[in-house]
């Protein structure tokens, strides 16, 4: 450990009470994706207190600030602003709670900024560290997506996708991401290094139209859209045996609308869902099977079915940890550090997959919490591991990537083959979310 690394650790340790207070504040003020105005203001104020120039209003609530030389590789350090709908959580506000741990990512990001913006540390960076607070990692429902399009020209369902589409990542050469444990959540490890594969998905809205009629006096004159929707769901259940386990397929629908009054034959039903798989071609294959279920059901009942797909997230590849990551974690002292479990796909999805499509991503996950993500059971049990340790890891990792001529960052970038160029990704967005 050199003197700069000692300084990074000392800065974060000295400011641990400030970071823990920040964690408590963010955790108890969760906000919905695209509406994280308070969280963004807190993050911007923190970064400004470090003397950084902060750009705000990126894809509605996103923001960024940078330190370093302005030359060499630019590493985007990522934190996510949003909470998710979880009204049963004890810390829920307005139906939203930080039961996915995104608030802890913000503490991680801002703690890393605290250390890396120190003049002595910043002068040792042979490149740029950009602190990026991004909105709306949680994919939003169709009505909100439509509202955001009308009011803010948001075309994508997730924050990183929209930021990529708008060019906010055009100067980024790679990204550092972190998350509360997902795969290996019950491992007991303090840190899991690497990026587990995860599914991608397409959002799907099925609008079924029938004919209204009095449900008691003249049901024979009606054409029941809700019946068609239910028949489509039954058909979906019957084709699940055709889903290959190796493809990690998940299809999970909800009926958003199924009639307006109990004494009127429903003339309109709306089913919204996500269709997930671990490969882009499989997402398309399953998506068409799902379409057939609802088209066929609508035809059988005498309804029509309108199906609208929305750009979701791209699958994440499995990225195993590098020796640099283990060497960095070894500086953290007595903590349990392991690799991600190899060959395990996380069947959830994240817009980090879209980052992985265009640039190399270095990821780790952290413990300190219990309970399943996205549930009322999520709770922090070790604030140091959940808040302070990840900040140290992110700061040290960014420093090690950018020291000594940024040799480690340059090697990592050169060794990665992105699936798309940035321009190809933007063209993909235009096709999926015109």
Kinemage of the C-alpha trace (Angstrom):
@kinemage 1
@onewidth
@group {chain A} dominant
@subgroup {mainchain}
@vectorlist {calphas} color= white
{ca unk a 1} P 0.000 0.000 0.000
{ca unk a 2} L 1.477 3.338 -1.009
{ca unk a 3} L 0.982 6.703 0.678
{ca unk a 4} L -1.830 7.763 -1.654
{ca unk a 5} L -3.788 4.604 -0.908
{ca unk a 6} L -3.289 5.157 2.805
{ca unk a 7} L -4.567 8.692 2.314
{ca unk a 8} L -7.691 7.468 0.457
{ca unk a 9} L -8.535 5.059 3.268
{ca unk a 10} L -7.871 7.657 5.952
{ca unk a 11} L -10.094 10.242 4.252
{ca unk a 12} L -13.016 7.841 4.056
{ca unk a 13} L -12.503 6.604 7.610
{ca unk a 14} L -12.308 10.168 8.917
{ca unk a 15} L -15.554 10.988 7.135
{ca unk a 16} L -17.359 7.751 8.016
{ca unk a 17} L -19.826 9.528 10.366
{ca unk a 18} L -20.702 11.978 7.583
{ca unk a 19} L -21.218 9.128 5.115
{ca unk a 20} L -23.323 7.131 7.575
{ca unk a 21} L -25.505 10.182 8.178
{ca unk a 22} L -25.837 10.542 4.415
{ca unk a 23} L -26.886 6.881 4.177
{ca unk a 24} L -29.560 7.363 6.831
{ca unk a 25} L -30.865 10.467 5.080
{ca unk a 26} L -31.072 8.891 1.619
{ca unk a 27} L -32.557 5.636 2.907
{ca unk a 28} L -35.390 7.461 4.635
{ca unk a 29} L -36.172 9.669 1.610
{ca unk a 30} L -36.743 7.228 -1.267
{ca unk a 31} L -37.924 8.611 -4.594
{ca unk a 32} L -39.418 7.153 -7.741
{ca unk a 33} L -37.344 6.896 -10.903
{ca unk a 34} L -37.235 10.131 -12.958
{ca unk a 35} L -38.506 12.010 -9.878
{ca unk a 36} L -35.392 11.777 -7.691
{ca unk a 37} L -35.188 15.544 -7.275
{ca unk a 38} L -34.311 15.565 -3.582
{ca unk a 39} L -31.769 12.753 -3.918
{ca unk a 40} L -30.152 14.478 -6.893
{ca unk a 41} L -30.012 17.770 -4.987
{ca unk a 42} L -28.337 16.064 -2.012
{ca unk a 43} L -25.791 14.408 -4.312
{ca unk a 44} L -25.119 17.638 -6.190
{ca unk a 45} L -24.692 19.564 -2.949
{ca unk a 46} L -22.249 16.961 -1.634
{ca unk a 47} L -20.138 17.102 -4.782
{ca unk a 48} L -20.215 20.906 -4.822
{ca unk a 49} L -19.014 20.904 -1.205
{ca unk a 50} L -15.896 19.143 -2.503
{ca unk a 51} L -15.233 22.033 -4.886
{ca unk a 52} L -16.391 20.121 -7.961
{ca unk a 53} L -18.225 21.573 -10.926
{ca unk a 54} L -21.492 19.619 -11.160
{ca unk a 55} L -23.580 19.241 -14.297
{ca unk a 56} L -27.211 18.595 -13.401
{ca unk a 57} L -30.417 17.884 -15.295
{ca unk a 58} L -28.947 15.023 -17.326
{ca unk a 59} L -31.851 12.873 -18.525
{ca unk a 60} L -34.105 14.782 -16.124
{ca unk a 61} L -32.427 14.162 -12.731
{ca unk a 62} L -28.984 12.756 -13.543
{ca unk a 63} L -25.776 14.587 -12.688
{ca unk a 64} L -22.022 14.258 -13.022
{ca unk a 65} L -18.757 15.798 -11.867
{ca unk a 66} L -15.137 14.945 -12.633
{ca unk a 67} L -11.642 15.036 -11.152
{ca unk a 68} L -8.293 14.302 -12.739
{ca unk a 69} L -6.114 15.530 -15.517
{ca unk a 70} L -8.630 15.568 -18.342
{ca unk a 71} L -6.186 13.428 -20.293
{ca unk a 72} L -6.016 9.674 -20.566
{ca unk a 73} L -8.942 7.310 -19.887
{ca unk a 74} L -12.175 8.617 -18.421
{ca unk a 75} L -13.749 6.197 -15.938
{ca unk a 76} L -17.421 6.650 -15.064
{ca unk a 77} L -18.117 5.760 -11.434
{ca unk a 78} L -21.812 4.925 -11.276
{ca unk a 79} L -24.411 5.387 -8.549
{ca unk a 80} L -28.183 5.036 -8.951
{ca unk a 81} L -30.624 7.608 -7.604
{ca unk a 82} L -33.954 5.815 -7.577
{ca unk a 83} L -35.940 3.705 -5.159
{ca unk a 84} L -38.641 1.228 -6.173
{ca unk a 85} L -42.298 0.618 -5.505
{ca unk a 86} L -42.450 -1.347 -2.240
{ca unk a 87} L -45.277 0.048 -0.098
{ca unk a 88} L -44.976 -2.625 2.610
{ca unk a 89} L -41.385 -1.740 3.496
{ca unk a 90} L -41.035 -0.130 6.948
{ca unk a 91} L -39.136 2.811 5.411
{ca unk a 92} L -41.581 3.294 2.537
{ca unk a 93} L -42.569 6.820 1.572
{ca unk a 94} L -45.368 7.393 -0.905
{ca unk a 95} L -45.209 3.706 -1.718
{ca unk a 96} L -41.472 3.715 -2.554
{ca unk a 97} L -38.545 2.279 -0.612
{ca unk a 98} L -34.820 1.686 -1.029
{ca unk a 99} L -35.264 -2.084 -0.885
{ca unk a 100} L -32.747 -2.633 -3.689
{ca unk a 101} L -29.935 -0.734 -1.987
{ca unk a 102} L -29.504 2.076 -4.506
{ca unk a 103} L -29.096 4.615 -1.721
{ca unk a 104} L -25.978 2.650 -0.664
{ca unk a 105} L -24.580 3.015 -4.168
{ca unk a 106} L -24.896 6.775 -3.777
{ca unk a 107} L -22.970 6.629 -0.508
{ca unk a 108} L -20.351 4.505 -2.262
{ca unk a 109} L -20.119 6.986 -5.153
{ca unk a 110} L -19.986 10.091 -2.973
{ca unk a 111} L -17.521 8.497 -0.557
{ca unk a 112} L -15.248 7.697 -3.496
{ca unk a 113} L -15.632 11.290 -4.723
{ca unk a 114} L -14.681 12.547 -1.260
{ca unk a 115} L -11.368 10.679 -1.417
{ca unk a 116} L -10.516 11.104 -5.093
{ca unk a 117} L -11.205 14.852 -5.084
{ca unk a 118} L -8.580 15.409 -2.397
{ca unk a 119} L -5.963 17.558 -4.193
{ca unk a 120} L -3.093 15.207 -3.423
{ca unk a 121} L -5.047 12.184 -4.637
{ca unk a 122} L -6.502 13.931 -7.692
{ca unk a 123} L -3.059 15.071 -8.842
{ca unk a 124} L -1.917 11.431 -8.940
{ca unk a 125} L -4.600 10.388 -11.448
{ca unk a 126} L -3.352 9.982 -15.009
{ca unk a 127} L -6.862 10.225 -16.379
{ca unk a 128} L -10.311 11.293 -15.253
{ca unk a 129} L -12.724 9.902 -12.699
{ca unk a 130} L -16.298 10.994 -13.440
{ca unk a 131} L -18.852 10.623 -10.660
{ca unk a 132} L -22.146 9.812 -12.359
{ca unk a 133} L -25.466 9.734 -10.477
{ca unk a 134} L -28.000 8.189 -12.849
{ca unk a 135} L -31.808 8.137 -12.652
{ca unk a 136} L -34.392 5.406 -13.033
{ca unk a 137} L -32.535 2.104 -12.986
{ca unk a 138} L -35.851 0.458 -12.162
{ca unk a 139} L -37.831 0.049 -15.391
{ca unk a 140} L -40.976 2.154 -15.285
{ca unk a 141} L -44.542 1.180 -16.141
{ca unk a 142} L -46.032 2.091 -19.517
{ca unk a 143} L -48.147 5.068 -18.315
{ca unk a 144} L -45.132 6.725 -16.707
{ca unk a 145} L -42.956 5.995 -19.746
{ca unk a 146} L -45.531 7.745 -21.921
{ca unk a 147} L -45.725 10.687 -19.523
{ca unk a 148} L -41.940 11.063 -19.475
{ca unk a 149} L -41.852 10.998 -23.255
{ca unk a 150} L -44.441 13.762 -23.513
{ca unk a 151} L -43.022 15.977 -20.776
{ca unk a 152} L -39.272 15.354 -20.948
{ca unk a 153} L -38.583 13.697 -24.322
{ca unk a 154} L -37.439 10.528 -22.522
{ca unk a 155} L -37.487 7.646 -25.008
{ca unk a 156} L -35.955 4.843 -22.948
{ca unk a 157} L -37.299 3.008 -19.918
{ca unk a 158} L -34.070 3.207 -17.912
{ca unk a 159} L -31.720 6.002 -16.948
{ca unk a 160} L -28.467 4.640 -18.323
{ca unk a 161} L -30.152 3.818 -21.631
{ca unk a 162} L -31.484 7.362 -21.911
{ca unk a 163} L -28.126 8.877 -20.951
{ca unk a 164} L -26.404 6.727 -23.568
{ca unk a 165} L -28.991 7.768 -26.145
{ca unk a 166} L -28.417 11.445 -25.345
{ca unk a 167} L -24.632 11.164 -25.533
{ca unk a 168} L -23.911 11.749 -21.846
{ca unk a 169} L -21.495 8.786 -21.819
{ca unk a 170} L -19.755 9.684 -25.076
{ca unk a 171} L -16.551 10.653 -23.258
{ca unk a 172} L -16.533 7.591 -20.956
{ca unk a 173} L -14.039 4.827 -21.715
{ca unk a 174} L -15.163 2.377 -19.027
{ca unk a 175} L -17.421 2.217 -15.983
{ca unk a 176} L -17.160 1.123 -12.362
{ca unk a 177} L -20.411 -0.153 -10.869
{ca unk a 178} L -21.442 -1.578 -7.510
{ca unk a 179} L -24.615 -3.046 -6.047
{ca unk a 180} L -25.895 -4.726 -2.930
{ca unk a 181} L -25.406 -8.489 -3.387
{ca unk a 182} L -27.746 -10.011 -5.943
{ca unk a 183} L -26.344 -13.384 -7.018
{ca unk a 184} L -24.731 -14.826 -3.879
{ca unk a 185} L -26.871 -12.684 -1.612
{ca unk a 186} L -26.702 -15.293 1.148
{ca unk a 187} L -23.003 -15.996 0.663
{ca unk a 188} L -21.895 -14.120 3.771
{ca unk a 189} L -19.145 -12.383 1.783
{ca unk a 190} L -18.443 -8.720 2.386
{ca unk a 191} L -17.493 -8.207 -1.256
{ca unk a 192} L -18.099 -10.306 -4.365
{ca unk a 193} L -15.864 -9.257 -7.238
{ca unk a 194} L -16.896 -9.468 -10.870
{ca unk a 195} L -20.085 -9.128 -12.843
{ca unk a 196} L -22.532 -12.005 -12.978
{ca unk a 197} L -24.404 -12.553 -16.204
{ca unk a 198} L -27.955 -11.264 -16.125
{ca unk a 199} L -30.959 -11.341 -18.381
{ca unk a 200} L -32.153 -8.601 -20.661
{ca unk a 201} L -35.761 -7.939 -21.504
{ca unk a 202} L -38.291 -6.207 -23.678
{ca unk a 203} L -41.259 -4.399 -22.157
{ca unk a 204} L -44.625 -5.369 -23.620
{ca unk a 205} L -48.083 -3.818 -23.396
{ca unk a 206} L -51.063 -5.734 -24.784
{ca unk a 207} L -54.273 -3.756 -25.258
{ca unk a 208} L -57.298 -5.965 -25.955
{ca unk a 209} L -60.491 -4.374 -27.272
{ca unk a 210} L -63.952 -5.905 -27.178
{ca unk a 211} L -67.503 -4.555 -27.022
{ca unk a 212} L -69.212 -3.182 -23.920
{ca unk a 213} L -72.693 -4.271 -22.949
{ca unk a 214} L -74.809 -4.597 -19.810
{ca unk a 215} L -73.292 -7.521 -17.945
{ca unk a 216} L -76.686 -8.755 -16.651
{ca unk a 217} L -79.320 -7.549 -19.136
{ca unk a 218} L -77.473 -8.238 -22.380
{ca unk a 219} L -74.136 -10.011 -21.899
{ca unk a 220} L -74.695 -11.768 -25.237
{ca unk a 221} L -74.208 -8.461 -27.020
{ca unk a 222} L -70.818 -7.873 -25.425
{ca unk a 223} L -67.368 -9.089 -26.351
{ca unk a 224} L -65.413 -9.522 -23.135
{ca unk a 225} L -61.881 -8.134 -23.379
{ca unk a 226} L -61.056 -9.324 -19.854
{ca unk a 227} L -61.929 -12.892 -20.827
{ca unk a 228} L -59.555 -12.609 -23.773
{ca unk a 229} L -56.813 -11.301 -21.488
{ca unk a 230} L -57.336 -14.182 -19.053
{ca unk a 231} L -57.304 -16.673 -21.910
{ca unk a 232} L -54.035 -15.153 -23.114
{ca unk a 233} L -52.547 -15.589 -19.650
{ca unk a 234} L -53.686 -19.223 -19.641
{ca unk a 235} L -52.056 -19.760 -23.030
{ca unk a 236} L -48.878 -18.188 -21.682
{ca unk a 237} L -48.915 -20.681 -18.825
{ca unk a 238} L -49.290 -23.544 -21.271
{ca unk a 239} L -46.248 -22.584 -23.369
{ca unk a 240} L -43.887 -22.206 -20.405
{ca unk a 241} L -42.751 -25.813 -20.850
{ca unk a 242} L -41.220 -24.732 -24.177
{ca unk a 243} L -38.880 -22.270 -22.442
{ca unk a 244} L -35.359 -23.681 -22.253
{ca unk a 245} L -33.833 -23.536 -18.777
{ca unk a 246} L -30.447 -22.542 -20.186
{ca unk a 247} L -32.016 -19.369 -21.613
{ca unk a 248} L -33.140 -18.104 -18.182
{ca unk a 249} L -36.527 -17.066 -19.560
{ca unk a 250} L -38.903 -15.129 -17.348
{ca unk a 251} L -42.266 -13.674 -18.411
{ca unk a 252} L -44.229 -11.885 -15.696
{ca unk a 253} L -47.482 -10.093 -16.567
{ca unk a 254} L -49.953 -7.966 -14.645
{ca unk a 255} L -53.436 -6.864 -15.723
{ca unk a 256} L -53.344 -3.067 -15.598
{ca unk a 257} L -56.931 -2.640 -16.713
{ca unk a 258} L -59.779 -5.130 -16.860
{ca unk a 259} L -62.992 -3.170 -16.992
{ca unk a 260} L -64.510 -0.008 -15.578
{ca unk a 261} L -67.651 -1.250 -13.822
{ca unk a 262} L -68.755 -4.638 -12.549
{ca unk a 263} L -72.082 -4.464 -14.371
{ca unk a 264} L -70.542 -3.728 -17.787
{ca unk a 265} L -68.881 -6.291 -20.034
{ca unk a 266} L -65.250 -5.099 -20.184
{ca unk a 267} L -64.558 -3.574 -23.577
{ca unk a 268} L -60.869 -2.988 -22.887
{ca unk a 269} L -58.191 -4.883 -21.003
{ca unk a 270} L -54.513 -3.978 -20.698
{ca unk a 271} L -51.822 -6.493 -19.816
{ca unk a 272} L -48.294 -5.254 -19.195
{ca unk a 273} L -45.285 -7.507 -18.827
{ca unk a 274} L -41.571 -8.004 -19.260
{ca unk a 275} L -40.121 -10.789 -21.387
{ca unk a 276} L -36.627 -11.723 -20.174
{ca unk a 277} L -33.862 -14.024 -21.377
{ca unk a 278} L -30.084 -14.107 -21.292
{ca unk a 279} L -29.550 -13.633 -25.055
{ca unk a 280} L -30.976 -11.031 -27.416
{ca unk a 281} L -32.195 -13.551 -30.060
{ca unk a 282} L -34.000 -15.568 -27.377
{ca unk a 283} L -35.772 -12.445 -26.108
{ca unk a 284} L -37.112 -11.983 -29.633
{ca unk a 285} L -38.121 -15.637 -29.930
{ca unk a 286} L -40.029 -15.682 -26.634
{ca unk a 287} L -41.529 -12.288 -27.331
{ca unk a 288} L -43.147 -13.632 -30.497
{ca unk a 289} L -44.493 -16.667 -28.633
{ca unk a 290} L -46.082 -14.345 -26.087
{ca unk a 291} L -47.582 -12.261 -28.884
{ca unk a 292} L -49.171 -15.383 -30.356
{ca unk a 293} L -50.769 -16.229 -27.009
{ca unk a 294} L -52.618 -12.934 -26.819
{ca unk a 295} L -53.398 -12.594 -30.516
{ca unk a 296} L -54.865 -16.091 -30.529
{ca unk a 297} L -56.841 -15.515 -27.348
{ca unk a 298} L -58.252 -12.258 -28.678
{ca unk a 299} L -59.271 -13.966 -31.919
{ca unk a 300} L -60.949 -16.805 -30.019
{ca unk a 301} L -63.112 -14.404 -28.008
{ca unk a 302} L -63.798 -12.047 -30.911
{ca unk a 303} L -61.587 -9.197 -29.724
{ca unk a 304} L -58.652 -7.396 -31.248
{ca unk a 305} L -55.187 -7.212 -29.665
{ca unk a 306} L -52.743 -4.343 -30.055
{ca unk a 307} L -49.229 -5.205 -28.895
{ca unk a 308} L -46.601 -2.559 -28.238
{ca unk a 309} L -43.023 -3.432 -27.358
{ca unk a 310} L -40.781 -1.015 -25.474
{ca unk a 311} L -37.012 -0.947 -25.289
{ca unk a 312} L -35.945 -2.738 -22.144
{ca unk a 313} L -32.415 -3.598 -21.056
{ca unk a 314} L -29.734 -5.625 -22.782
{ca unk a 315} L -28.334 -8.792 -21.162
{ca unk a 316} L -25.168 -8.488 -19.075
{ca unk a 317} L -22.253 -10.763 -19.895
{ca unk a 318} L -20.410 -12.601 -17.151
{ca unk a 319} L -17.197 -10.667 -16.407
{ca unk a 320} L -14.841 -12.408 -14.023
{ca unk a 321} L -12.743 -10.351 -11.609
{ca unk a 322} L -9.212 -9.370 -12.548
{ca unk a 323} L -6.124 -9.783 -10.357
{ca unk a 324} L -6.192 -5.998 -9.948
{ca unk a 325} L -9.547 -6.239 -8.197
{ca unk a 326} L -8.285 -8.829 -5.708
{ca unk a 327} L -5.088 -6.837 -5.124
{ca unk a 328} L -7.188 -3.751 -4.447
{ca unk a 329} L -9.557 -5.564 -2.098
{ca unk a 330} L -6.563 -6.882 -0.158
{ca unk a 331} L -5.879 -3.290 0.956
{ca unk a 332} L -9.197 -3.194 2.818
{ca unk a 333} L -7.998 -5.252 5.756
{ca unk a 334} L -9.960 -7.976 7.458
{ca unk a 335} L -12.957 -8.575 5.234
{ca unk a 336} L -14.387 -11.536 3.351
{ca unk a 337} L -13.678 -11.061 -0.350
{ca unk a 338} L -14.635 -13.627 -2.967
{ca unk a 339} L -15.269 -13.958 -6.682
{ca unk a 340} L -18.769 -14.061 -8.089
{ca unk a 341} L -20.016 -17.647 -8.505
{ca unk a 342} L -18.986 -18.722 -11.992
{ca unk a 343} L -21.611 -19.670 -14.539
{ca unk a 344} L -24.597 -18.372 -12.565
{ca unk a 345} L -27.067 -16.113 -14.362
{ca unk a 346} L -28.937 -13.471 -12.424
{ca unk a 347} L -32.433 -13.703 -13.883
{ca unk a 348} L -33.148 -10.098 -12.919
{ca unk a 349} L -32.107 -7.350 -15.332
{ca unk a 350} L -30.292 -4.041 -15.126
{ca unk a 351} L -29.456 -1.231 -17.495
{ca unk a 352} L -25.807 -1.916 -16.652
{ca unk a 353} L -26.263 -4.417 -19.495
{ca unk a 354} L -26.585 -1.460 -21.856
{ca unk a 355} L -23.326 -0.019 -20.530
{ca unk a 356} L -21.670 -3.412 -21.048
{ca unk a 357} L -22.840 -3.369 -24.666
{ca unk a 358} L -20.731 -0.313 -25.471
{ca unk a 359} L -17.878 -0.183 -22.934
{ca unk a 360} L -15.999 -2.335 -20.422
{ca unk a 361} L -17.542 -2.447 -16.966
{ca unk a 362} L -15.805 -3.442 -13.738
{ca unk a 363} L -18.283 -4.454 -11.049
{ca unk a 364} L -18.442 -5.621 -7.462
{ca unk a 365} L -21.295 -6.253 -5.055
{ca unk a 366} L -21.328 -5.738 -1.292
{ca unk a 367} L -22.991 -7.258 1.748
{ca unk a 368} L -24.127 -5.743 5.007
{ca unk a 369} L -27.821 -6.342 4.400
{ca unk a 370} L -30.329 -9.167 4.683
{ca unk a 371} L -33.679 -9.967 3.123
{ca unk a 372} L -34.578 -10.439 -0.501
{ca unk a 373} L -34.140 -7.428 -2.755
{ca unk a 374} L -37.345 -5.653 -3.816
{ca unk a 375} L -39.184 -6.840 -0.698
{ca unk a 376} L -40.224 -5.448 2.667
{ca unk a 377} L -37.609 -7.726 4.284
{ca unk a 378} L -34.583 -5.781 2.987
{ca unk a 379} L -32.659 -4.358 5.930
{ca unk a 380} L -29.111 -3.239 6.656
{ca unk a 381} L -27.378 -5.258 9.365
{ca unk a 382} L -23.790 -3.977 9.024
{ca unk a 383} L -23.617 -0.283 8.078
{ca unk a 384} L -19.835 -0.394 7.638
{ca unk a 385} L -19.997 -3.183 5.055
{ca unk a 386} L -23.066 -1.715 3.340
{ca unk a 387} L -21.826 1.887 3.152
{ca unk a 388} L -18.167 2.523 3.993
{ca unk a 389} L -16.409 -0.558 2.628
{ca unk a 390} L -17.840 -0.125 -0.914
{ca unk a 391} L -16.744 3.517 -0.968
{ca unk a 392} L -13.202 2.470 -0.103
{ca unk a 393} L -13.234 -0.249 -2.771
{ca unk a 394} L -14.526 2.070 -5.491
{ca unk a 395} L -12.060 4.835 -4.648
{ca unk a 396} L -9.065 2.509 -4.471
{ca unk a 397} L -10.055 0.727 -7.655
{ca unk a 398} L -10.415 4.000 -9.576
{ca unk a 399} L -7.045 5.170 -8.245
{ca unk a 400} L -5.289 1.932 -9.180
{ca unk a 401} L -6.774 2.009 -12.664
{ca unk a 402} L -5.621 5.592 -13.241
{ca unk a 403} L -2.206 5.696 -11.558
{ca unk a 404} L 1.115 5.048 -13.315
{ca unk a 405} L 0.018 6.415 -16.659
{ca unk a 406} L -3.396 4.724 -16.301
{ca unk a 407} L -1.755 1.515 -17.522
{ca unk a 408} L -4.289 -0.744 -15.793
{ca unk a 409} L -7.259 1.153 -17.236
{ca unk a 410} L -5.759 1.144 -20.715
{ca unk a 411} L -5.157 -2.614 -20.545
{ca unk a 412} L -8.694 -3.292 -19.331
{ca unk a 413} L -10.203 -1.135 -22.060
{ca unk a 414} L -8.036 -2.661 -24.778
{ca unk a 415} L -8.985 -6.188 -23.704
{ca unk a 416} L -12.735 -5.643 -24.061
{ca unk a 417} L -14.761 -6.190 -27.225
{ca unk a 418} L -18.042 -4.248 -26.993
{ca unk a 419} L -21.101 -5.654 -28.726
{ca unk a 420} L -21.900 -2.263 -30.270
{ca unk a 421} L -20.309 1.089 -30.908
{ca unk a 422} L -21.954 4.088 -29.279
{ca unk a 423} L -23.433 5.102 -32.628
{ca unk a 424} L -24.774 1.590 -33.195
{ca unk a 425} L -26.356 1.687 -29.745
{ca unk a 426} L -28.008 5.020 -30.466
{ca unk a 427} L -29.356 3.588 -33.723
{ca unk a 428} L -30.706 0.637 -31.731
{ca unk a 429} L -32.477 3.103 -29.408
{ca unk a 430} L -34.012 4.879 -32.385
{ca unk a 431} L -35.354 1.566 -33.695
{ca unk a 432} L -36.717 0.396 -30.335
{ca unk a 433} L -37.876 3.744 -28.941
{ca unk a 434} L -38.504 6.071 -31.904
